[in-house]
Amino acid sequence: MHLLRLIQSQVRLGELLPWGVRDQQGKLLLARGQVIANEAQLAALLERGASVDIEEVRAAASRADAEAKRPASLFAQWEQVLWQLDRVLRSVQGEPGFGARVDELVQRIESLTLRDPDIAIYLTVRQDPKRLTIYALAHSVHCAMVALLMARRLGWDDARTHTLMKAALTMNIAILDLQGRMAAQGVPATPPQMDMIRLHPTQGVEMLKAAGIDDAAWLDAIAHHHERPDGTGY
Protein backbone atom coordinates (compact mmCIF):
# COMPACT_ATOMS: atom_id res chain seq x y z
CA MET A 1 0.00 0.00 0.00
CA HIS A 2 1.41 3.36 -1.05
CA LEU A 3 -0.09 6.19 0.99
CA LEU A 4 -0.37 9.85 0.01
CA ARG A 5 -1.27 12.64 2.40
CA LEU A 6 -4.83 13.80 1.94
CA ILE A 7 -5.12 17.42 0.82
CA GLN A 8 -8.11 19.63 1.41
CA SER A 9 -8.89 20.20 -2.28
CA GLN A 10 -9.44 16.47 -2.79
CA VAL A 11 -12.51 16.46 -0.56
CA ARG A 12 -16.01 17.64 -1.46
CA LEU A 13 -17.90 18.20 1.76
CA GLY A 14 -21.22 16.42 1.96
CA GLU A 15 -20.49 14.11 -0.99
CA LEU A 16 -19.64 10.40 -0.98
CA LEU A 17 -15.93 9.71 -0.67
CA PRO A 18 -14.57 8.03 -3.84
CA TRP A 19 -11.83 6.31 -1.82
CA GLY A 20 -11.12 5.38 1.78
CA VAL A 21 -9.41 7.75 4.20
CA ARG A 22 -6.65 6.18 6.32
CA ASP A 23 -4.28 7.21 9.08
CA GLN A 24 -0.53 7.38 8.60
CA GLN A 25 -0.21 3.66 9.33
CA GLY A 26 -2.83 2.70 6.75
CA LYS A 27 -5.64 2.01 9.22
CA LEU A 28 -9.03 2.79 7.67
CA LEU A 29 -10.73 5.81 9.23
CA LEU A 30 -13.52 6.37 6.71
CA ALA A 31 -14.52 3.85 4.07
CA ARG A 32 -15.29 4.73 0.47
CA GLY A 33 -18.88 5.95 0.22
CA GLN A 34 -18.89 7.67 3.61
CA VAL A 35 -19.18 11.44 3.90
CA ILE A 36 -17.05 14.19 5.42
CA ALA A 37 -19.83 16.48 6.52
CA ASN A 38 -18.15 19.74 7.49
CA GLU A 39 -14.95 21.77 7.68
CA ALA A 40 -14.33 20.85 11.31
CA GLN A 41 -14.39 17.12 10.55
CA LEU A 42 -12.06 17.61 7.61
CA ALA A 43 -9.67 19.74 9.64
CA ALA A 44 -9.53 17.06 12.36
CA LEU A 45 -8.69 14.38 9.78
CA LEU A 46 -5.99 16.49 8.18
CA GLU A 47 -4.49 17.23 11.59
CA ARG A 48 -4.25 13.49 12.23
CA GLY A 49 -2.28 13.08 9.01
CA ALA A 50 -5.11 11.52 7.01
CA SER A 51 -3.95 9.69 3.89
CA VAL A 52 -5.30 7.88 0.87
CA ASP A 53 -4.09 4.79 -0.95
CA ILE A 54 -2.75 5.82 -4.37
CA GLU A 55 -4.26 2.73 -5.98
CA GLU A 56 -7.70 3.68 -4.67
CA VAL A 57 -7.22 7.21 -6.03
CA ARG A 58 -6.33 5.83 -9.45
CA ALA A 59 -9.32 3.51 -9.42
CA ALA A 60 -11.61 6.43 -8.50
CA ALA A 61 -10.18 8.49 -11.36
CA SER A 62 -10.87 5.64 -13.78
CA ARG A 63 -14.46 5.39 -12.56
CA ALA A 64 -14.89 9.16 -12.97
CA ASP A 65 -13.57 9.00 -16.54
CA ALA A 66 -15.97 6.20 -17.40
CA GLU A 67 -18.86 8.13 -15.85
CA ALA A 68 -17.97 11.22 -17.87
CA LYS A 69 -18.13 9.20 -21.10
CA ARG A 70 -21.51 7.70 -20.24
CA PRO A 71 -24.46 9.36 -22.04
CA ALA A 72 -26.41 11.79 -19.88
CA SER A 73 -29.69 10.53 -18.44
CA LEU A 74 -32.94 11.62 -20.04
CA PHE A 75 -33.65 13.89 -17.06
CA ALA A 76 -30.23 15.51 -17.43
CA GLN A 77 -30.84 16.05 -21.13
CA TRP A 78 -34.15 17.81 -20.40
CA GLU A 79 -32.27 20.04 -17.95
CA GLN A 80 -29.78 20.88 -20.70
CA VAL A 81 -32.69 21.88 -22.96
CA LEU A 82 -33.70 24.61 -20.50
CA TRP A 83 -30.29 26.24 -20.66
CA GLN A 84 -30.07 25.76 -24.41
CA LEU A 85 -33.34 27.69 -24.68
CA ASP A 86 -31.95 30.42 -22.45
CA ARG A 87 -28.94 30.82 -24.74
CA VAL A 88 -31.10 30.76 -27.87
CA LEU A 89 -33.59 33.37 -26.67
CA ARG A 90 -30.87 35.73 -25.44
CA SER A 91 -29.15 35.50 -28.83
CA VAL A 92 -32.13 37.02 -30.66
CA GLN A 93 -30.54 40.46 -30.90
CA GLY A 94 -27.28 40.91 -32.74
CA GLU A 95 -26.41 37.26 -33.41
CA PRO A 96 -27.15 35.85 -36.90
CA GLY A 97 -28.84 32.47 -37.35
CA PHE A 98 -31.53 32.79 -34.69
CA GLY A 99 -34.11 30.84 -36.71
CA ALA A 100 -31.72 27.94 -37.25
CA ARG A 101 -31.00 27.75 -33.53
CA VAL A 102 -34.71 27.59 -32.74
CA ASP A 103 -35.14 24.85 -35.37
CA GLU A 104 -32.33 22.85 -33.75
CA LEU A 105 -33.97 23.17 -30.33
CA VAL A 106 -37.33 22.07 -31.71
CA GLN A 107 -35.71 18.93 -33.12
CA ARG A 108 -34.09 18.18 -29.77
CA ILE A 109 -37.34 18.61 -27.82
CA GLU A 110 -39.16 16.41 -30.32
CA SER A 111 -36.51 13.70 -30.02
CA LEU A 112 -36.56 13.70 -26.21
CA THR A 113 -40.36 13.76 -26.03
CA LEU A 114 -40.87 10.87 -28.44
CA ARG A 115 -38.12 8.87 -26.76
CA ASP A 116 -40.22 8.76 -23.56
CA PRO A 117 -43.47 10.79 -23.55
CA ASP A 118 -44.27 9.80 -19.96
CA ILE A 119 -41.10 11.43 -18.64
CA ALA A 120 -41.81 14.54 -20.71
CA ILE A 121 -45.33 14.78 -19.28
CA TYR A 122 -44.05 14.14 -15.75
CA LEU A 123 -41.59 17.02 -16.02
CA THR A 124 -44.39 19.27 -17.26
CA VAL A 125 -46.79 18.62 -14.39
CA ARG A 126 -44.07 18.53 -11.72
CA GLN A 127 -43.32 22.05 -10.53
CA ASP A 128 -40.30 22.71 -8.30
CA PRO A 129 -41.01 25.71 -6.01
CA LYS A 130 -37.27 26.16 -5.50
CA ARG A 131 -36.74 26.93 -9.20
CA LEU A 132 -39.36 29.58 -9.85
CA THR A 133 -36.77 31.99 -11.21
CA ILE A 134 -36.41 29.82 -14.31
CA TYR A 135 -40.18 29.53 -14.76
CA ALA A 136 -40.01 31.31 -18.13
CA LEU A 137 -37.68 28.67 -19.55
CA ALA A 138 -39.52 25.68 -18.12
CA HIS A 139 -42.93 27.02 -19.15
CA SER A 140 -41.86 27.55 -22.76
CA VAL A 141 -40.26 24.11 -23.06
CA HIS A 142 -43.29 22.43 -21.48
CA CYS A 143 -45.67 24.28 -23.81
CA ALA A 144 -43.62 23.17 -26.82
CA MET A 145 -43.72 19.57 -25.62
CA VAL A 146 -47.50 19.64 -25.07
CA ALA A 147 -47.94 21.30 -28.47
CA LEU A 148 -45.99 18.47 -30.07
CA LEU A 149 -48.05 15.71 -28.45
CA MET A 150 -51.37 17.41 -29.19
CA ALA A 151 -50.43 18.18 -32.79
CA ARG A 152 -49.45 14.56 -33.39
CA ARG A 153 -52.73 13.39 -31.87
CA LEU A 154 -54.59 15.76 -34.22
CA GLY A 155 -52.67 14.47 -37.22
CA TRP A 156 -50.84 17.69 -38.05
CA ASP A 157 -47.92 17.45 -40.46
CA ASP A 158 -44.36 18.11 -39.31
CA ALA A 159 -44.13 21.62 -40.73
CA ARG A 160 -47.26 22.86 -38.97
CA THR A 161 -46.30 21.09 -35.73
CA HIS A 162 -42.84 22.61 -35.72
CA THR A 163 -44.23 26.09 -36.32
CA LEU A 164 -46.46 25.69 -33.27
CA MET A 165 -43.50 24.47 -31.19
CA LYS A 166 -41.38 27.44 -32.29
CA ALA A 167 -44.17 29.79 -31.27
CA ALA A 168 -44.37 28.11 -27.85
CA LEU A 169 -40.63 28.48 -27.32
CA THR A 170 -40.53 32.16 -28.27
CA MET A 171 -43.92 33.49 -27.16
CA ASN A 172 -42.50 35.21 -24.07
CA ILE A 173 -39.14 36.28 -25.48
CA ALA A 174 -39.84 39.92 -24.57
CA ILE A 175 -40.42 39.19 -20.86
CA LEU A 176 -37.95 36.40 -20.21
CA ASP A 177 -36.53 37.88 -16.99
CA LEU A 178 -39.82 39.42 -15.86
CA GLN A 179 -41.55 36.04 -15.79
CA GLY A 180 -38.95 34.61 -13.43
CA ARG A 181 -39.20 37.60 -11.10
CA MET A 182 -42.99 37.47 -11.04
CA ALA A 183 -43.07 33.73 -10.39
CA ALA A 184 -40.78 34.15 -7.39
CA GLN A 185 -42.11 37.40 -5.92
CA GLY A 186 -45.12 35.81 -4.20
CA VAL A 187 -47.47 38.76 -4.79
CA PRO A 188 -49.69 39.79 -7.71
CA ALA A 189 -48.18 41.62 -10.63
CA THR A 190 -47.63 45.34 -10.11
CA PRO A 191 -49.18 47.88 -12.52
CA PRO A 192 -45.84 48.41 -14.34
CA GLN A 193 -45.43 44.66 -14.66
CA MET A 194 -48.94 44.34 -16.08
CA ASP A 195 -48.09 47.01 -18.65
CA MET A 196 -45.09 44.93 -19.75
CA ILE A 197 -47.23 41.79 -19.91
CA ARG A 198 -49.82 43.50 -22.12
CA LEU A 199 -47.11 44.69 -24.49
CA HIS A 200 -45.02 41.52 -24.72
CA PRO A 201 -46.85 39.81 -27.63
CA THR A 202 -46.29 42.82 -29.89
CA GLN A 203 -42.76 43.33 -28.65
CA GLY A 204 -42.02 39.65 -29.20
CA VAL A 205 -43.16 39.87 -32.81
CA GLU A 206 -40.95 42.90 -33.35
CA MET A 207 -37.92 41.11 -31.86
CA LEU A 208 -38.48 38.06 -34.04
CA LYS A 209 -38.91 40.13 -37.20
CA ALA A 210 -35.68 41.99 -36.40
CA ALA A 211 -33.96 38.59 -36.09
CA GLY A 212 -35.09 37.65 -39.61
CA ILE A 213 -38.17 35.57 -38.80
CA ASP A 214 -40.78 36.00 -41.54
CA ASP A 215 -42.99 32.94 -40.98
CA ALA A 216 -46.47 34.51 -40.89
CA ALA A 217 -48.04 31.67 -38.90
CA TRP A 218 -45.27 31.76 -36.28
CA LEU A 219 -45.52 35.54 -35.90
CA ASP A 220 -49.32 35.49 -35.81
CA ALA A 221 -49.29 32.89 -33.04
CA ILE A 222 -46.98 35.10 -30.97
CA ALA A 223 -49.11 38.19 -31.60
CA HIS A 224 -52.32 36.48 -30.46
CA HIS A 225 -51.19 34.01 -27.82
CA HIS A 226 -52.97 36.00 -25.09
CA GLU A 227 -55.75 37.47 -27.25
CA ARG A 228 -58.70 36.18 -29.20
CA PRO A 229 -58.26 36.91 -32.91
CA ASP A 230 -61.21 39.34 -32.87
CA GLY A 231 -59.73 41.29 -29.96
CA THR A 232 -62.50 40.45 -27.49
CA GLY A 233 -60.38 39.02 -24.70
CA TYR A 234 -56.91 39.05 -23.20
KEZAMI-628549 format. One record per residue (C-alpha): residue number from 1; residue in three letters; y, x, z. Coordinates in Angstrom, 1 decimal, decimal comma. Layout:
residues N
+-----+---------+--------+--------+--------+
| num | residuo |     yy |     xx |     zz |
+-----+---------+--------+--------+--------+
| NUM |     ALA |      Y |      X |      Z |
...
+-----+---------+--------+--------+--------+
end
This chain:
residues 234
+-----+---------+--------+--------+--------+
| num | residuo |     yy |     xx |     zz |
+-----+---------+--------+--------+--------+
|   1 |     MET |    0,0 |    0,0 |    0,0 |
|   2 |     HIS |    3,4 |    1,4 |   -1,0 |
|   3 |     LEU |    6,2 |   -0,1 |    1,0 |
|   4 |     LEU |    9,8 |   -0,4 |    0,0 |
|   5 |     ARG |   12,6 |   -1,3 |    2,4 |
|   6 |     LEU |   13,8 |   -4,8 |    1,9 |
|   7 |     ILE |   17,4 |   -5,1 |    0,8 |
|   8 |     GLN |   19,6 |   -8,1 |    1,4 |
|   9 |     SER |   20,2 |   -8,9 |   -2,3 |
|  10 |     GLN |   16,5 |   -9,4 |   -2,8 |
|  11 |     VAL |   16,5 |  -12,5 |   -0,6 |
|  12 |     ARG |   17,6 |  -16,0 |   -1,5 |
|  13 |     LEU |   18,2 |  -17,9 |    1,8 |
|  14 |     GLY |   16,4 |  -21,2 |    2,0 |
|  15 |     GLU |   14,1 |  -20,5 |   -1,0 |
|  16 |     LEU |   10,4 |  -19,6 |   -1,0 |
|  17 |     LEU |    9,7 |  -15,9 |   -0,7 |
|  18 |     PRO |    8,0 |  -14,6 |   -3,8 |
|  19 |     TRP |    6,3 |  -11,8 |   -1,8 |
|  20 |     GLY |    5,4 |  -11,1 |    1,8 |
|  21 |     VAL |    7,8 |   -9,4 |    4,2 |
|  22 |     ARG |    6,2 |   -6,7 |    6,3 |
|  23 |     ASP |    7,2 |   -4,3 |    9,1 |
|  24 |     GLN |    7,4 |   -0,5 |    8,6 |
|  25 |     GLN |    3,7 |   -0,2 |    9,3 |
|  26 |     GLY |    2,7 |   -2,8 |    6,8 |
|  27 |     LYS |    2,0 |   -5,6 |    9,2 |
|  28 |     LEU |    2,8 |   -9,0 |    7,7 |
|  29 |     LEU |    5,8 |  -10,7 |    9,2 |
|  30 |     LEU |    6,4 |  -13,5 |    6,7 |
|  31 |     ALA |    3,9 |  -14,5 |    4,1 |
|  32 |     ARG |    4,7 |  -15,3 |    0,5 |
|  33 |     GLY |    6,0 |  -18,9 |    0,2 |
|  34 |     GLN |    7,7 |  -18,9 |    3,6 |
|  35 |     VAL |   11,4 |  -19,2 |    3,9 |
|  36 |     ILE |   14,2 |  -17,1 |    5,4 |
|  37 |     ALA |   16,5 |  -19,8 |    6,5 |
|  38 |     ASN |   19,7 |  -18,1 |    7,5 |
|  39 |     GLU |   21,8 |  -15,0 |    7,7 |
|  40 |     ALA |   20,8 |  -14,3 |   11,3 |
|  41 |     GLN |   17,1 |  -14,4 |   10,6 |
|  42 |     LEU |   17,6 |  -12,1 |    7,6 |
|  43 |     ALA |   19,7 |   -9,7 |    9,6 |
|  44 |     ALA |   17,1 |   -9,5 |   12,4 |
|  45 |     LEU |   14,4 |   -8,7 |    9,8 |
|  46 |     LEU |   16,5 |   -6,0 |    8,2 |
|  47 |     GLU |   17,2 |   -4,5 |   11,6 |
|  48 |     ARG |   13,5 |   -4,3 |   12,2 |
|  49 |     GLY |   13,1 |   -2,3 |    9,0 |
|  50 |     ALA |   11,5 |   -5,1 |    7,0 |
|  51 |     SER |    9,7 |   -3,9 |    3,9 |
|  52 |     VAL |    7,9 |   -5,3 |    0,9 |
|  53 |     ASP |    4,8 |   -4,1 |   -1,0 |
|  54 |     ILE |    5,8 |   -2,8 |   -4,4 |
|  55 |     GLU |    2,7 |   -4,3 |   -6,0 |
|  56 |     GLU |    3,7 |   -7,7 |   -4,7 |
|  57 |     VAL |    7,2 |   -7,2 |   -6,0 |
|  58 |     ARG |    5,8 |   -6,3 |   -9,5 |
|  59 |     ALA |    3,5 |   -9,3 |   -9,4 |
|  60 |     ALA |    6,4 |  -11,6 |   -8,5 |
|  61 |     ALA |    8,5 |  -10,2 |  -11,4 |
|  62 |     SER |    5,6 |  -10,9 |  -13,8 |
|  63 |     ARG |    5,4 |  -14,5 |  -12,6 |
|  64 |     ALA |    9,2 |  -14,9 |  -13,0 |
|  65 |     ASP |    9,0 |  -13,6 |  -16,5 |
|  66 |     ALA |    6,2 |  -16,0 |  -17,4 |
|  67 |     GLU |    8,1 |  -18,9 |  -15,9 |
|  68 |     ALA |   11,2 |  -18,0 |  -17,9 |
|  69 |     LYS |    9,2 |  -18,1 |  -21,1 |
|  70 |     ARG |    7,7 |  -21,5 |  -20,2 |
|  71 |     PRO |    9,4 |  -24,5 |  -22,0 |
|  72 |     ALA |   11,8 |  -26,4 |  -19,9 |
|  73 |     SER |   10,5 |  -29,7 |  -18,4 |
|  74 |     LEU |   11,6 |  -32,9 |  -20,0 |
|  75 |     PHE |   13,9 |  -33,6 |  -17,1 |
|  76 |     ALA |   15,5 |  -30,2 |  -17,4 |
|  77 |     GLN |   16,1 |  -30,8 |  -21,1 |
|  78 |     TRP |   17,8 |  -34,1 |  -20,4 |
|  79 |     GLU |   20,0 |  -32,3 |  -18,0 |
|  80 |     GLN |   20,9 |  -29,8 |  -20,7 |
|  81 |     VAL |   21,9 |  -32,7 |  -23,0 |
|  82 |     LEU |   24,6 |  -33,7 |  -20,5 |
|  83 |     TRP |   26,2 |  -30,3 |  -20,7 |
|  84 |     GLN |   25,8 |  -30,1 |  -24,4 |
|  85 |     LEU |   27,7 |  -33,3 |  -24,7 |
|  86 |     ASP |   30,4 |  -32,0 |  -22,5 |
|  87 |     ARG |   30,8 |  -28,9 |  -24,7 |
|  88 |     VAL |   30,8 |  -31,1 |  -27,9 |
|  89 |     LEU |   33,4 |  -33,6 |  -26,7 |
|  90 |     ARG |   35,7 |  -30,9 |  -25,4 |
|  91 |     SER |   35,5 |  -29,2 |  -28,8 |
|  92 |     VAL |   37,0 |  -32,1 |  -30,7 |
|  93 |     GLN |   40,5 |  -30,5 |  -30,9 |
|  94 |     GLY |   40,9 |  -27,3 |  -32,7 |
|  95 |     GLU |   37,3 |  -26,4 |  -33,4 |
|  96 |     PRO |   35,8 |  -27,2 |  -36,9 |
|  97 |     GLY |   32,5 |  -28,8 |  -37,4 |
|  98 |     PHE |   32,8 |  -31,5 |  -34,7 |
|  99 |     GLY |   30,8 |  -34,1 |  -36,7 |
| 100 |     ALA |   27,9 |  -31,7 |  -37,2 |
| 101 |     ARG |   27,8 |  -31,0 |  -33,5 |
| 102 |     VAL |   27,6 |  -34,7 |  -32,7 |
| 103 |     ASP |   24,8 |  -35,1 |  -35,4 |
| 104 |     GLU |   22,8 |  -32,3 |  -33,7 |
| 105 |     LEU |   23,2 |  -34,0 |  -30,3 |
| 106 |     VAL |   22,1 |  -37,3 |  -31,7 |
| 107 |     GLN |   18,9 |  -35,7 |  -33,1 |
| 108 |     ARG |   18,2 |  -34,1 |  -29,8 |
| 109 |     ILE |   18,6 |  -37,3 |  -27,8 |
| 110 |     GLU |   16,4 |  -39,2 |  -30,3 |
| 111 |     SER |   13,7 |  -36,5 |  -30,0 |
| 112 |     LEU |   13,7 |  -36,6 |  -26,2 |
| 113 |     THR |   13,8 |  -40,4 |  -26,0 |
| 114 |     LEU |   10,9 |  -40,9 |  -28,4 |
| 115 |     ARG |    8,9 |  -38,1 |  -26,8 |
| 116 |     ASP |    8,8 |  -40,2 |  -23,6 |
| 117 |     PRO |   10,8 |  -43,5 |  -23,6 |
| 118 |     ASP |    9,8 |  -44,3 |  -20,0 |
| 119 |     ILE |   11,4 |  -41,1 |  -18,6 |
| 120 |     ALA |   14,5 |  -41,8 |  -20,7 |
| 121 |     ILE |   14,8 |  -45,3 |  -19,3 |
| 122 |     TYR |   14,1 |  -44,1 |  -15,8 |
| 123 |     LEU |   17,0 |  -41,6 |  -16,0 |
| 124 |     THR |   19,3 |  -44,4 |  -17,3 |
| 125 |     VAL |   18,6 |  -46,8 |  -14,4 |
| 126 |     ARG |   18,5 |  -44,1 |  -11,7 |
| 127 |     GLN |   22,1 |  -43,3 |  -10,5 |
| 128 |     ASP |   22,7 |  -40,3 |   -8,3 |
| 129 |     PRO |   25,7 |  -41,0 |   -6,0 |
| 130 |     LYS |   26,2 |  -37,3 |   -5,5 |
| 131 |     ARG |   26,9 |  -36,7 |   -9,2 |
| 132 |     LEU |   29,6 |  -39,4 |   -9,9 |
| 133 |     THR |   32,0 |  -36,8 |  -11,2 |
| 134 |     ILE |   29,8 |  -36,4 |  -14,3 |
| 135 |     TYR |   29,5 |  -40,2 |  -14,8 |
| 136 |     ALA |   31,3 |  -40,0 |  -18,1 |
| 137 |     LEU |   28,7 |  -37,7 |  -19,6 |
| 138 |     ALA |   25,7 |  -39,5 |  -18,1 |
| 139 |     HIS |   27,0 |  -42,9 |  -19,2 |
| 140 |     SER |   27,6 |  -41,9 |  -22,8 |
| 141 |     VAL |   24,1 |  -40,3 |  -23,1 |
| 142 |     HIS |   22,4 |  -43,3 |  -21,5 |
| 143 |     CYS |   24,3 |  -45,7 |  -23,8 |
| 144 |     ALA |   23,2 |  -43,6 |  -26,8 |
| 145 |     MET |   19,6 |  -43,7 |  -25,6 |
| 146 |     VAL |   19,6 |  -47,5 |  -25,1 |
| 147 |     ALA |   21,3 |  -47,9 |  -28,5 |
| 148 |     LEU |   18,5 |  -46,0 |  -30,1 |
| 149 |     LEU |   15,7 |  -48,0 |  -28,5 |
| 150 |     MET |   17,4 |  -51,4 |  -29,2 |
| 151 |     ALA |   18,2 |  -50,4 |  -32,8 |
| 152 |     ARG |   14,6 |  -49,4 |  -33,4 |
| 153 |     ARG |   13,4 |  -52,7 |  -31,9 |
| 154 |     LEU |   15,8 |  -54,6 |  -34,2 |
| 155 |     GLY |   14,5 |  -52,7 |  -37,2 |
| 156 |     TRP |   17,7 |  -50,8 |  -38,1 |
| 157 |     ASP |   17,5 |  -47,9 |  -40,5 |
| 158 |     ASP |   18,1 |  -44,4 |  -39,3 |
| 159 |     ALA |   21,6 |  -44,1 |  -40,7 |
| 160 |     ARG |   22,9 |  -47,3 |  -39,0 |
| 161 |     THR |   21,1 |  -46,3 |  -35,7 |
| 162 |     HIS |   22,6 |  -42,8 |  -35,7 |
| 163 |     THR |   26,1 |  -44,2 |  -36,3 |
| 164 |     LEU |   25,7 |  -46,5 |  -33,3 |
| 165 |     MET |   24,5 |  -43,5 |  -31,2 |
| 166 |     LYS |   27,4 |  -41,4 |  -32,3 |
| 167 |     ALA |   29,8 |  -44,2 |  -31,3 |
| 168 |     ALA |   28,1 |  -44,4 |  -27,9 |
| 169 |     LEU |   28,5 |  -40,6 |  -27,3 |
| 170 |     THR |   32,2 |  -40,5 |  -28,3 |
| 171 |     MET |   33,5 |  -43,9 |  -27,2 |
| 172 |     ASN |   35,2 |  -42,5 |  -24,1 |
| 173 |     ILE |   36,3 |  -39,1 |  -25,5 |
| 174 |     ALA |   39,9 |  -39,8 |  -24,6 |
| 175 |     ILE |   39,2 |  -40,4 |  -20,9 |
| 176 |     LEU |   36,4 |  -37,9 |  -20,2 |
| 177 |     ASP |   37,9 |  -36,5 |  -17,0 |
| 178 |     LEU |   39,4 |  -39,8 |  -15,9 |
| 179 |     GLN |   36,0 |  -41,6 |  -15,8 |
| 180 |     GLY |   34,6 |  -38,9 |  -13,4 |
| 181 |     ARG |   37,6 |  -39,2 |  -11,1 |
| 182 |     MET |   37,5 |  -43,0 |  -11,0 |
| 183 |     ALA |   33,7 |  -43,1 |  -10,4 |
| 184 |     ALA |   34,1 |  -40,8 |   -7,4 |
| 185 |     GLN |   37,4 |  -42,1 |   -5,9 |
| 186 |     GLY |   35,8 |  -45,1 |   -4,2 |
| 187 |     VAL |   38,8 |  -47,5 |   -4,8 |
| 188 |     PRO |   39,8 |  -49,7 |   -7,7 |
| 189 |     ALA |   41,6 |  -48,2 |  -10,6 |
| 190 |     THR |   45,3 |  -47,6 |  -10,1 |
| 191 |     PRO |   47,9 |  -49,2 |  -12,5 |
| 192 |     PRO |   48,4 |  -45,8 |  -14,3 |
| 193 |     GLN |   44,7 |  -45,4 |  -14,7 |
| 194 |     MET |   44,3 |  -48,9 |  -16,1 |
| 195 |     ASP |   47,0 |  -48,1 |  -18,6 |
| 196 |     MET |   44,9 |  -45,1 |  -19,8 |
| 197 |     ILE |   41,8 |  -47,2 |  -19,9 |
| 198 |     ARG |   43,5 |  -49,8 |  -22,1 |
| 199 |     LEU |   44,7 |  -47,1 |  -24,5 |
| 200 |     HIS |   41,5 |  -45,0 |  -24,7 |
| 201 |     PRO |   39,8 |  -46,8 |  -27,6 |
| 202 |     THR |   42,8 |  -46,3 |  -29,9 |
| 203 |     GLN |   43,3 |  -42,8 |  -28,6 |
| 204 |     GLY |   39,6 |  -42,0 |  -29,2 |
| 205 |     VAL |   39,9 |  -43,2 |  -32,8 |
| 206 |     GLU |   42,9 |  -40,9 |  -33,4 |
| 207 |     MET |   41,1 |  -37,9 |  -31,9 |
| 208 |     LEU |   38,1 |  -38,5 |  -34,0 |
| 209 |     LYS |   40,1 |  -38,9 |  -37,2 |
| 210 |     ALA |   42,0 |  -35,7 |  -36,4 |
| 211 |     ALA |   38,6 |  -34,0 |  -36,1 |
| 212 |     GLY |   37,6 |  -35,1 |  -39,6 |
| 213 |     ILE |   35,6 |  -38,2 |  -38,8 |
| 214 |     ASP |   36,0 |  -40,8 |  -41,5 |
| 215 |     ASP |   32,9 |  -43,0 |  -41,0 |
| 216 |     ALA |   34,5 |  -46,5 |  -40,9 |
| 217 |     ALA |   31,7 |  -48,0 |  -38,9 |
| 218 |     TRP |   31,8 |  -45,3 |  -36,3 |
| 219 |     LEU |   35,5 |  -45,5 |  -35,9 |
| 220 |     ASP |   35,5 |  -49,3 |  -35,8 |
| 221 |     ALA |   32,9 |  -49,3 |  -33,0 |
| 222 |     ILE |   35,1 |  -47,0 |  -31,0 |
| 223 |     ALA |   38,2 |  -49,1 |  -31,6 |
| 224 |     HIS |   36,5 |  -52,3 |  -30,5 |
| 225 |     HIS |   34,0 |  -51,2 |  -27,8 |
| 226 |     HIS |   36,0 |  -53,0 |  -25,1 |
| 227 |     GLU |   37,5 |  -55,7 |  -27,3 |
| 228 |     ARG |   36,2 |  -58,7 |  -29,2 |
| 229 |     PRO |   36,9 |  -58,3 |  -32,9 |
| 230 |     ASP |   39,3 |  -61,2 |  -32,9 |
| 231 |     GLY |   41,3 |  -59,7 |  -30,0 |
| 232 |     THR |   40,4 |  -62,5 |  -27,5 |
| 233 |     GLY |   39,0 |  -60,4 |  -24,7 |
| 234 |     TYR |   39,1 |  -56,9 |  -23,2 |
+-----+---------+--------+--------+--------+
end
